[in-house]
Amino acid sequence: MPEAPSALDDLLALLDLERIEQDIFRGQSRSAIVPRVFGGQVAAQALVAAGRTVPADRLAHSLHAYFLVPGDPGAPIVYEVDRIRDGRSFTTRRVVAIQHGQPIFHLSASFQTHEEGLDHQDPMPAAPDPESLPTAEEMLPRHLPENVARRLVEARAAVDLRYAETPPWGSVGQPRPARSQVWFRTNGKLSDDPLLHVVLATYVSDMTLLDSVLLAHGRGGWAVGDVVGASLDHAMWFHRPFRADEWLLYDQESPSSSGGRGLGRAGIWTRDGRLAISVIQEGVVRVPR
């Protein structure tokens, strides 16, 4: 009998868009923990659409995105790519994601041919070894109701994501420094396509970045319902090569929250200490009335 597809196979199928015109793609969607399309899915699919219109020797080096309205998990998403610029070194694409005739998401992405140049980075922050940390299946049931823990484990089954410290929903009512670390890698090997690794990192980057906002205020987040929120915008810069199927440290902090919004910023590091990605995101973070 053929082997049943894994959660990673299912995720890769979700990210494998159907090309319906030269610069128009269609992707399926699925529910997240909340009743809307997961923002990381839309961002990852939009980057796939952009990347499929770019020469293979030009690698993604940045993206800037806005989440406009919540996506409907029951309907496909159409991605329209605008070829903004094809220069000698850089290529720029703009992607609009459309559902029910209206834009739900907007992304600009830039790609570059390989170049040598000046090279420096901050030192990698200290973090526990990923193998020493509990898996999601071990950790989530300690802090969440069984049905919520099960839904979170299922939603993240394609990724091995391990918290370095207790997550927000495990320390409700106890404000802590606005910093959070997780290690992550895909639950299975990926091909060597560089775009695929960038796309998978983009997908994961929307899972935990606003945790640091919640920690500063002793809030547990959407999993326990003591805040409501959604991603507003998301930016990433890809500095150095990495593999999403090898351990990556997501070191996250929140410098500010105000006006019903919270800001998260982060570095993503390879296990051997290279700064691979920088990430910044702002999201709605409201206390329910």
N, C-alpha and C positions, 0 to 999 in steps of 0.2 A: 504494500500500500504506500502511496506517496505520503511523505511527511507533511504534517499540518503546518501551515505557514506560521512563522513566529510573529510576535508583536512588532519586531523590527521590520520583517517582510511587509506587514500591513502598513507600517508607517512609510516605508519606501514606495509602496504602491500609491499611497495617498499623495506623495510628493511628485509622482511621475505624471505630469500633466499631459492631457490630450491636446495636440496641436490641431486647431480647427481652421486657421488661416495662417499666413506667413508669420504674423506678429500677434496672433490672438490664440490664447490657450484656455482650456477649461479644466478645472480641478474639482474633485469632490470634497465634501466637508463632513465633519462629524462633531458630535457634542463634546464639550469639555466638562470640567467640574461644575461650571455654571452653565445655564441654558443658552449658550451662544457659542460661536466658533472660537476656538482657542487662538489668541492673537499670534502666537508663535507659528501656528500652522499657516495663517494667511501670509505672514512675513516670509516664511520659508518658501511657500509656493510662488509668491511674487518674485523672489530671487531666482528660483528655477526658471520662470518665464523670461526674466531679463537675461540670465546666463545663456539660454538657448538661442539668443540672437547675437551672441558675441563670439568672436574667434576663440578657439580653444587655448591659444597661447596668452590670452589676457585674463588675468585672475582678478576676482573681486577684491577690492581693497577698502571699500566703504559702502554703507547704506544709510539712508535717512528715510524714516517712514512716519506716517500719521494714520492712526486708527480713527476713522470718521464716524461710523455707526456700527453697532454690534452685528456680526454675521449670523445668518440663519443656518443652523446646522442641517436643516432638511432640504437645502437647495444647493445646486452646484454654484461655483464661483467662476466667472469669466475674467481673465487677465488680459488686458490690452497693453501692448508694449509700444512705447514711442521711442524711436531711435534718435535721441537728442543730438549725439555727437559721436563721430568716429575719427579721432585724431591719430597722430603718429604713435603716441604712447598710451593715450587714455581713450576709453570708450565710456559714454554715459548713456544710461537708459532710464526712462521713467515708466512706471507700471501703475495702472489703475485697476483695482479689483472691483468687479461689479456684480451685484445681486439684485434681482427684481427691478432691473433697469436703473439702479442708482449706485454711485460709488460708495463703497464701504471702507476702502483702504487705498492709500497712495504711497508709493515707494519710489525713491530715486537711488540708483546704484551706479558706482563707478568701478571700472575695470582697468587694469594696467598691465603692460608687458613687463617682464622681469627686468629689473635694473639693480646694479650694485650702487651702494652709496654709504653715507655716514650711518653709523649704527651705535645706538646706546639704548639703555632701558633702566627702569627702576629695578632694584633687587626684588626677587620673589618673596612674598610674605611667608612667615612660618605657618605651617599647617600640619595636622596629624596625617599619618600615612593612610591612604584611602582604604586599604585592606583591613585596617584596624577599626574601621567605623561600621556601624550596623547598616544593613541593607534597608530599603524602604519597607519590605515585607516584615522585617524585624522591628523597625522603629515606629512606623505609623500607628499600629494598633496600641502602642503604649500610651498614646496621647489623644487619640480620636475615637469617636464611636465606631463600632465595627463597620456599619454601612458606609460611613464617610471614608474610613481608612481603605476599605475595599475599592471604592470608586477612584480614590487617588492612586492606589497601586495599579489598577487597570489602566488609568489614563496615562501613566508614566511607564508602562511596562516595557516599552522599547528602549528605555534609558536606565542605566544603573546610576542612580543619583543618591549620594550619601552626604548627610549633614555632618559638619564637623562639630557642631554644638546643637543643643536642643532647638528645634524650629519654633517659630512664633506661637503655634497652637499648643506647644508644650510648656509655655511659660506665660500664660495669660494672666494679666494683672501685675506682672513683674517687669517694669521697664528696664531695658538693658542697653548697653552701647549700640549705636545704630550700625552694626556690622555683622555680616553673616558670611560663612564660607560653606560651599558644597563642592564635592568632587563629582564629576560625571564622565560617562563614556557610554556609547551605544551598547546594547546587549547583543552583540554579534559583530562580526567583521564587515567592513565596508569595502567597496572597490577603491581603486587608487585615484578616481576622478576627483581633482581638487575642489571643484564646485560642490560636489556632494558633501564633503566634510564641512565646508563653509555653510551650506544650507542646513545641515544637522545642528551645527553650533547655533545658528540663528533660531532654529526651532526651540532648542533648550533654553536659550538666553531669556525667554519671556516667562519661564516657569517660576523663578525665585527672586528676581531682581528687586522687587518692592518689599521683600521680607524685612530688609533692614529698616524701612520706614515703620513697619509694624512693631519691631522690637523696641524702637525708641519710646513707644507709647504703651507697651505691655498689651498690645492687641494681638489676637490670634489669627485674624484675617478671614478670608472668604470661606475657609474650611469650617469655621465655627460660627460665622455670621455676625461677628461684632464690628465689622466694617463692611462697606460695600465699595467696590472699586472696579476700575478697568484701565488698561493701558491707553495712554493718549498719544505719545510719540516714542520713537525708538531709534537709536543711532548706534552703529557699530563700525569700528575700524579694524581691519584685518592686517596685522603687522608682519607676522612671520608664519611660515608653514606649520601646520599641525594636522593631526588626525583625530577625528571625533570618536573613533573606536579605541582610542588610548586615553588614559586618565588625564583630565583637564581640571585644574583648580579654578573655581569661580569665586573670586574674592570680592564681596559686595559691601557697599556702604551707602548711607543716606546723609548727605550734607544738610538737607533742609526739607521741611514739609510746612505748607501754609496754604490758606485759601482753598481747602478741600483737595489739594494736590500734594503728592509726594515725589521727591526726586531720588532716583537710585543711580549710582555709577559703579563701575566694576572693571576689574582686569581678569582676563582668562589666561591662565598660565599652563604651559606644558609641564609634565612631571619633572623634566630635567631643568626647569627654571627659565624658560624663554617666555617672554610676554607675547602671546599670540594675538590677543584681541582686546580692545577697549570697548566698553559698552556704557551708554547713558540712556536712561528712560525716565519719563515723567508719567505718572498715572493719577487718576482720580482715586482718592482715599477719603471716604466720608464715613462718619459715625452715623448709624441709622437713628432716625428720630423716634 
